[in-house]
Amino acid sequence: QNPDLEAERLMNYEISLLQSFPDARVSMGVNLFYIKGDNMSITIPVEGRPLNINSGELENKGFELTLNYHATEKLRLSANYSLLDMTYKIVGAPEHKFYVSANYTYNKWNFSSGIQYLGGLYKTDTTDTTDTATPLKENVLLLNARINYQALEWMNLFMRGENLLDSSYEVNAGYPMPGITLFGGIGLVF
C-alpha cells in the first residue's frame, strides 16, 4: 500500500481497419495506436517488499497486424505482430511481439498450440537503485499447447502446457517467470 499514489490519467487514440475475404477464408486487420498518460502505477521492490508507486509519464505509439486463415473446416491458423515504440520504457512491455497459432478440431477433440516471440521485453535492473535506472531488455520464445475433450454436452476435460520450451526470463529482475507449467482440469457448463 502507498497512501501517496495519485490517480492514473490516460488518453488512447486508435484506428483500425479489418477486412474479410470469405471466398479465400482469410481475414486480416491493421491497427494504429497512440497512448499518452501519466501517474501510471507500477510495483517495485523496496527493501525486499513490493511497493506501488507512480511511474511518471507514458507515451506509446505503434501498430498491430493480424491474419486469420480458415484452412479447412477443422483447422484454423492465425498470426499477429505488434510493434510498440515507447518514449518512456515500461517494465513488462515488449517492443516486438509475434504470435502464431493453430487450432484443430476432430469430433469431440480440440488441439491448439501457439508460439510467441517477445523481442525487447523490458525488465527492471535491481542492481541500479538510482531514479534514472534504464530498464534491461531480453528476448523470449514461448510455446503453449492445449488439448480439450468434450466428454459430455455440459462437461469437458482439458490439459494445458505453458512455456513448454522452458524459456528462462524475468519481467522483474530477481523474480523468474515459471518454467514448464502443466495444468489439467474439468470444465462444467451450466
Secondary structure, DSSP 4 states (H G I P E B T S, - for coil): --TTPPPPEEEEEEEEEEEEEGGGTEEEEEEEEEEEEE--EEEEEETTEEEEEE--EEEEEEEEEEEEEE-SSSEEEEEEEEEEEESS--TT--SEEEEEEEEEEETTEEEEEEEEEEEEEEE--TT--STTPPPEEEEEEEEEEEEEEEEETTEEEEEEEESTT----EEETTEEPP-SEEEEEEEE--
